[in-house]
Amino acid sequence: MKSIISFVIRYIPRKYLQLVSHFFLRVLAIFYTGNKVTCNVCDSQFRKFLPYGRKARENALCPNCLALERHRLMWLFLQQETNFFSTPLKVLHIAPELCFIKRMQALPNLEYITGDIESPLATVKMDVHQIPFEDNTFDVIFCNHVMEHVDDDILACKEINRVLKPEGWGIIQSPVYDLPTTIEDKTISDPAERERLFGQRDHVRKYGKDYAKRLSQSGLNVAENLFVQQLDPKLVERHALPPQEIIFYCKKGS
């Protein structure tokens, strides 16, 4: 199972996986029947979650809604630490994750807009380097696992900062490695070399511990939030949350 999933996500473009993968995974869910883990995004229970990743992680992917560890953590953070479920908010979700779309669309307090340059799930076709909305439009912006793909991450964050309202906030997640500084070389275009250096064929940089500081160059105020470390370890285990994941919480800056 691990090798099959690793091969599929490595070589099949994400835009195609988004359209069909959930149908196949729900069939697989039959073989994972149980109640040892709970997906807090869709409230489904299993004996364990599916493996996921190019180097497949055990107990990662919910076969019902496709939430990964980071998605379950973000959902819990939104529930416990923000006004996301209670206050009228205009939300832009860049590169929207399948596990969130219908659930966020269903929240009566949200005006929820999705955008992406190629995803078939998004309602607005847009380039994050040039977001097609006026200044100060959104209360909340989500942009997860995008910045490692884009040509200019600082420009993209400037655009996010521009369209956030003065009291706006957001979450911008990316893979962050145990490196002192981000590795980047824009001259590298060979997919195999990008995979070797940056971890994935369509990544153009590998973020280090300077991630928050780097993105803050855009004018955004990016802070590291260690929410998961405040949680009961039993809850972390129950939802299979990533125990070292940092939530990068952003507020509109200058």
N, C-alpha and C positions, 0 to 999 in steps of 0.2 A: 504493500500500500504506500509506504513512504517513497519508494523509488518512482512509482507511477505519478503521484502527486508532484514530486520534485520535477519530473520531466515535463509534465503538463504546464505548470506555472512558469517554467524556464523558457519554453519554446512557443507556447501559444499566446498571442497578444491578449492583453488584459481586456480589451474592448469586446473580444469574442467570448472570453471566459465569463464576463459579466452577464451575457445573454443566456447562456445555457447551463453553467455549472451547477446552479441551485437545483435544477431538475434531477441531475444525476446524484447529487449529494443527499437529497431527501430519500432516495432509494437506499443509499448506503446507511442512512440513519436507522433502518430496520435492524441492522446488525450491531448497533450500538445501544440497544435498548437497556435502560437501567436508571438508577437515580443517585449515582455517586457525585455527579457534577450537574450544575444548573447554569444555563445561559441566562444571565439577568437582562439581556436585551429582548429575548423572545419568550422567556420563562419555560423553555424546554429543558427536559432532564435526560441524561444519558449515563451510561456506565463510564464513559470517558468521551472527550472530544476527539475529532479526527486529527491526524498529524498534518502539518502544513509547513511549507517553506522550501527553498532550494536545497537547504540542508534541513530536512524535515524535523520540526519540533514536535514532540509528543504532546497530546492533550491540548490542541491549539484551536481548531476550527469547529464551530458549531455547524453540524450538518443541516440544521433547519433554517437558520437565518444567515449563515456565513459570517457571523461575528468571530473575530479573532480575539486573542488576549487583550490587545490594545483597545479594541472596540468595547469590550465589556468593561474595561477600566474607565474609559471615557464616559460611557453611559452612566456609570455609578457616580463619577465625578460631577456630571451635569445634574444628577438627581440630588446629590448631597451638598454641593458647594456653589451652585448657581441658581439663578431665577429662571432657568431655561423653560421649565414646565409650568410656570405660573404667571409670568409677566408678558404682556403683548410685545412681541419682538419681530423685527424684520431680519431674516436670516439668509445669508449666502453660503451655500455649501459647495465648495470647489472640489471637483473630482469626487462626487458623492459615493459613499459606500452603500452597497445594496442592503446591508443589514439595518441601515438607518433610514433610508428614503421614505418608505411607506409609514413608518412610525412617526417620523418628524412631520410628514405631510398631514397626518391625522391629528396632530395637536392643535386644538382650536385657538390657542393663543398666538400661533406663529403665522407669519407670512413667509413662506419657505420657498426659496429659489435655488435651483441647482444649476451649476455651470461647469463646463469642461470643453477642452478643445477637440476631443475625439470620443469621449464616452457616450454610448448610446443611451445611457440612463439619465443624462443631464437634459434639462429643459432649455438651457441657453448655451449656444455654442460660443465659447469665448477663450481668449488667450489670457492667461493670468498676468502676462506682461502688460496687457492693455485691457483692463476690466471695463466693459461697456456700461458703466453706471456712473451717475453723478457723484460728486464729492459728498461725504457725510450721508450716505444712503442707508447703511446697515447697522443694526444693533449688535449683531453677532456674525462672525465669519469662521467657518471651519475649512481647513486646508491641510489634509493629512497625507503624508507620503507623496508629496508633489515636488517639494523644493530640491530633492536630490536628482530630479529629472530635468529641470528647466535650465535654459541657457543662462539666465541672470537671476539668481535667487534674491538679490538685494532689490533689484527693480520690481520683481514680483511682490515683495513685501512692502515696497513703497506704494504700490497700487492698492494692496490690502489696507494699508494705513489710510490712504486717501479716501477710500469709499466707506470706511468705518465712521460712525457718528462720534461726536466728541466724548461720549461716555461708553463707546462701544468696546467690545472685547472679542477675543477669539482664541482658538486653539490651532496651533500649527505644529504638527508632529512630523518627524522624519527619523529614519534610523540614525542613531548616534553611537559612535564607537569609542572604545577606550584609547583615544588618541589625544594628544595635547591640543592639536589644531586640525582644522579641516584640510583634507587633501583634494586638490583640484588641479586639473591640467586640461584646458580647453582645446589643446591641439590633438588630444587623443580621440579618435573617432572609431577605431576598430572595436567591434563589440566584444571580442574575446579579451582584448587588453583592458577594456572598461570593466569587464567582469572581474578580471584579476586584480585590478587596482581599487575599484570602487564597490565591488560586491555583486554587481548586476549589469547585464549588457546594456540596459537603457539608463543607467545612472551616469551622471557626469561629474559627480563629486562624492566624497566620503566624509561625512561630518564627524568632527571631534568634539571635545569638551567645550569648545568655543562657540557652539551652535547658537545659544541664546545671545551671546555678545555679538556674533556675526550678523544675525538677523536684525538686531537692534540698530545696526548702522543705517537701516532704512528709515528710521524715525519711530518705528514701533517700539513699545516697551515690552520686551520679552522676558518673562520670569520663569525660573525653574520651580515647579510645584511637585513636592514629594508626597502627594496624596496617598499613594498606595502603601507607603511605609507607616501611615497612621491607622491603617485598617487592622481588624482582628485577623490573625493568620489563618484562622479557620474559614473566614469569609474569602480570603485570598485563594485558599485551596479549593473551596467549594465552586468558585466561579473561574478557577484557573486563570487568575490575573497575573500579569508579569511583575514579579516582585521588585525589580529594579527600574521599572519604567518611570521616566520623568515626564510629567505633563508640562508642555511649554505653553503657558497661559499668556496671552498678549492683550495689551490695552493700547488704545489710540495714543500716539505720541505727537511730537511736533512735526 
